[in-house]
């Protein structure tokens, strides 16, 4: 019964965190939908800082406590390696970095962008779903949900700048949140099947998220000459999440 409750908590939290992406879209729809590159890079930088802090304090620490250095190392390296393989062998599109992976000319660019988001957001959803079985559940959910707000804004604006309509941009941004819901369901289901997987999967989610931040998010913010600004916002995001982690216990 306790495990079912933790499973439901993980799924509920991942759903809430995932749908927070739309909170980043709403003010743009209501007030002003055009943002400059500096604002986008700043928002993504802050999201990166939040993700790094959440990984360090809410995933790495609990994994080490629950399973020790060996289990943590296995899970952490495996998480990074799996995301790397997905990045190399699945076709996807970045609006700034361009195409990566196999070249599938019959697949439209919008779906390639959705694939890129899936590689990015699925591990985040997993982190929230898995953390439902730990005392850090609320902290992880708030961290991922909080970073999803600026990330949702940046995704929406990037799609508009690429020439897509407001309706299409809104729908794809919503899909980015739904990807996290699926990730949360998958992660929580794994732990429900076997609680012994918990330290491995906490480390797996941390490794995947750290890899995504280093390989995807930070490089995206450094392509338009705004690297120092985005770095300060990364520091700010890390600071905010560090304080939240202490406040939430």
C-alpha positions as CSV (number, residue, x, y, z in Angstrom):
1,X,0.0,0.0,0.0
2,X,2.9,2.3,0.8
3,X,4.5,1.6,-2.5
4,X,1.2,2.3,-4.4
5,X,0.9,5.6,-2.6
6,X,4.5,6.5,-3.6
7,X,3.8,5.4,-7.2
8,X,0.8,7.7,-7.4
9,X,2.7,10.5,-5.8
10,X,5.5,10.1,-8.4
11,X,3.0,10.1,-11.3
12,X,1.0,13.0,-9.9
13,X,4.1,15.1,-9.3
14,X,5.5,14.4,-12.7
15,X,2.2,15.4,-14.4
16,X,2.1,18.6,-12.5
17,X,5.7,19.4,-13.2
18,X,5.3,18.5,-16.9
19,X,2.3,20.7,-17.4
20,X,4.2,23.7,-15.8
21,X,5.7,24.2,-19.2
22,X,2.4,25.9,-20.2
23,X,2.9,28.4,-17.4
24,X,5.8,29.8,-19.4
25,X,3.5,30.2,-22.5
26,X,0.5,31.9,-20.9
27,X,2.1,35.3,-20.2
28,X,3.5,35.4,-23.7
29,X,0.0,34.7,-25.1
30,X,-1.5,37.4,-22.9
31,X,1.0,40.1,-23.1
32,X,3.8,39.8,-25.7
33,X,4.9,36.8,-27.6
34,X,8.2,38.0,-29.0
35,X,11.3,37.7,-27.0
36,X,14.9,38.5,-28.0
37,X,17.7,36.0,-28.0
38,X,19.1,37.4,-24.8
39,X,15.9,36.7,-22.9
40,X,15.7,33.2,-24.3
41,X,19.3,32.4,-23.5
42,X,18.8,33.8,-20.0
43,X,15.7,31.6,-19.4
44,X,17.5,28.5,-20.6
45,X,20.5,29.3,-18.5
46,X,18.3,29.6,-15.4
47,X,16.7,26.3,-16.3
48,X,20.1,24.6,-16.6
49,X,21.1,25.9,-13.2
50,X,17.9,24.6,-11.6
51,X,18.4,21.2,-13.2
52,X,22.0,20.9,-12.0
53,X,21.1,21.8,-8.4
54,X,18.2,19.4,-8.4
55,X,20.5,16.6,-9.7
56,X,23.1,17.3,-7.1
57,X,21.0,17.7,-4.0
58,X,17.8,15.7,-4.7
59,X,19.1,12.8,-6.8
60,X,22.8,12.3,-6.3
61,X,22.7,12.6,-2.5
62,X,19.8,10.2,-2.0
63,X,21.3,7.7,-4.4
64,X,24.6,7.7,-2.6
65,X,22.8,7.3,0.8
66,X,20.6,4.5,-0.4
67,X,23.1,2.5,-2.5
68,X,26.6,3.6,-1.9
69,X,29.3,4.8,-4.3
70,X,29.3,1.7,-6.6
71,X,25.5,1.6,-7.3
72,X,25.6,5.4,-7.7
73,X,28.5,5.2,-10.2
74,X,26.8,2.5,-12.3
75,X,23.5,4.3,-12.5
76,X,25.0,7.7,-13.1
77,X,27.3,6.6,-15.9
78,X,24.6,4.5,-17.5
79,X,22.2,7.5,-17.5
80,X,24.7,9.7,-19.3
81,X,25.6,6.9,-21.7
82,X,21.9,6.1,-22.6
83,X,21.1,9.7,-23.4
84,X,24.3,10.0,-25.4
85,X,23.3,7.0,-27.5
86,X,19.8,8.4,-28.0
87,X,21.3,11.7,-29.1
88,X,23.6,10.0,-31.6
89,X,21.3,7.5,-33.1
90,X,17.8,9.2,-33.1
91,X,17.1,11.9,-35.7
92,X,16.3,15.2,-34.1
93,X,16.5,19.0,-34.8
94,X,17.7,21.9,-32.8
95,X,16.6,25.3,-34.0
96,X,20.0,26.8,-33.3
97,X,22.4,23.8,-33.5
98,X,20.6,22.3,-36.4
99,X,20.1,18.6,-37.3
100,X,21.7,15.8,-35.3
101,X,21.5,12.0,-35.7
102,X,20.5,10.1,-38.9
103,X,19.1,12.1,-41.8
104,X,15.5,11.3,-42.4
105,X,14.3,13.6,-45.1
106,X,10.7,12.4,-45.0
107,X,10.3,13.4,-41.4
108,X,9.2,17.0,-41.0
109,X,11.3,19.4,-39.0
110,X,8.6,19.9,-36.3
111,X,8.6,16.2,-35.5
112,X,12.4,16.2,-35.4
113,X,12.2,19.0,-32.9
114,X,9.7,17.0,-30.8
115,X,12.2,14.1,-30.8
116,X,14.9,16.4,-29.5
117,X,12.5,17.5,-26.7
118,X,11.8,13.9,-25.9
119,X,15.5,13.2,-25.4
120,X,15.7,16.2,-23.2
121,X,12.6,15.9,-21.1
122,X,12.0,12.2,-20.6
123,X,14.8,11.9,-18.0
124,X,13.4,14.9,-16.2
125,X,10.0,13.2,-15.9
126,X,11.8,10.0,-14.8
127,X,13.5,11.9,-12.0
128,X,10.2,13.2,-10.7
129,X,8.5,9.8,-10.9
130,X,11.3,8.0,-9.2
131,X,11.6,10.5,-6.5
132,X,8.0,9.8,-5.4
133,X,9.6,6.9,-3.5
134,X,11.9,9.3,-1.6
135,X,11.6,12.1,0.9
136,X,12.9,14.5,-1.8
137,X,9.7,14.0,-3.9
138,X,8.4,17.5,-3.5
139,X,11.8,19.1,-3.9
140,X,12.4,17.4,-7.2
141,X,8.9,18.1,-8.5
142,X,9.2,21.8,-7.6
143,X,12.7,21.9,-9.2
144,X,11.6,20.3,-12.5
145,X,8.3,22.2,-12.5
146,X,10.1,25.6,-11.9
147,X,12.7,25.0,-14.6
148,X,9.9,24.0,-17.0
149,X,8.4,27.5,-16.8
150,X,11.3,29.3,-18.4
151,X,12.0,26.3,-20.6
152,X,8.4,26.4,-21.9
153,X,8.8,30.1,-22.7
154,X,12.0,29.5,-24.6
155,X,10.5,26.6,-26.5
156,X,7.4,28.6,-27.5
157,X,9.4,31.6,-28.6
158,X,11.9,29.4,-30.5
159,X,9.1,27.8,-32.5
160,X,7.5,31.2,-33.2
161,X,10.9,32.6,-34.4
162,X,11.2,29.5,-36.7
163,X,8.0,30.5,-38.4
164,X,5.4,28.3,-36.7
165,X,2.0,29.6,-35.8
166,X,1.0,30.4,-32.2
167,X,-1.3,27.3,-32.2
168,X,1.4,25.0,-33.4
169,X,4.0,26.5,-31.0
170,X,1.5,26.1,-28.1
171,X,0.7,22.5,-29.0
172,X,4.3,21.4,-29.3
173,X,5.2,23.1,-26.0
174,X,2.4,21.2,-24.4
175,X,3.8,18.0,-25.8
176,X,7.1,18.7,-24.1
177,X,5.3,18.6,-20.8
178,X,3.4,15.4,-21.7
179,X,6.8,13.7,-22.5
180,X,7.7,14.3,-18.8
181,X,4.4,12.7,-17.7
182,X,5.4,9.6,-19.7
183,X,8.9,9.7,-18.2
184,X,7.4,9.9,-14.7
185,X,5.0,7.0,-15.3
186,X,7.9,4.9,-16.6
187,X,10.3,5.7,-13.7
188,X,7.7,5.2,-11.0
189,X,6.6,1.9,-12.6
190,X,10.2,0.6,-12.5
191,X,10.5,1.3,-8.8
192,X,7.1,-0.1,-8.1
193,X,8.3,-3.4,-9.7
194,X,11.5,-3.5,-7.7
195,X,12.5,-1.1,-4.9
196,X,16.1,-2.4,-5.2
197,X,16.4,-0.3,-8.4
198,X,15.9,3.0,-6.5
199,X,19.5,4.0,-5.9
200,X,20.4,3.0,-9.5
201,X,17.5,4.9,-11.0
202,X,18.0,8.0,-8.9
203,X,21.6,8.0,-10.2
204,X,20.5,7.2,-13.7
205,X,18.2,10.2,-13.7
206,X,20.9,12.5,-12.3
207,X,23.4,11.3,-15.0
208,X,21.0,11.8,-17.8
209,X,20.1,15.3,-16.6
210,X,23.7,16.4,-16.1
211,X,24.5,15.1,-19.6
212,X,21.6,17.0,-21.1
213,X,22.5,20.2,-19.4
214,X,26.1,20.0,-20.6
215,X,25.5,18.6,-24.1
216,X,22.2,20.4,-25.1
217,X,21.2,23.3,-22.9
218,X,24.4,25.1,-22.2
219,X,25.7,24.9,-25.8
220,X,22.3,26.3,-27.1
221,X,22.7,29.3,-24.9
222,X,26.3,30.0,-26.1
223,X,25.6,30.2,-29.8
224,X,24.4,33.8,-30.1
225,X,27.1,35.6,-28.1
226,X,25.1,35.6,-24.8
227,X,27.3,33.1,-23.0
228,X,28.2,35.3,-20.0
229,X,24.7,36.4,-19.5
230,X,23.3,32.9,-19.6
231,X,26.1,31.7,-17.3
232,X,25.0,34.3,-14.7
233,X,21.5,33.1,-15.0
234,X,22.7,29.5,-14.6
235,X,24.4,30.5,-11.4
236,X,21.2,32.3,-10.3
237,X,19.1,29.2,-11.1
238,X,21.5,27.0,-9.1
239,X,21.3,29.4,-6.2
240,X,17.5,29.6,-6.1
241,X,17.2,25.8,-6.3
242,X,19.8,25.3,-3.6
243,X,17.9,27.6,-1.2
244,X,14.6,25.9,-2.1
245,X,16.1,22.5,-1.4
246,X,17.0,23.6,2.2
247,X,13.6,25.3,2.7
248,X,11.8,22.2,1.6
249,X,13.9,20.0,3.7
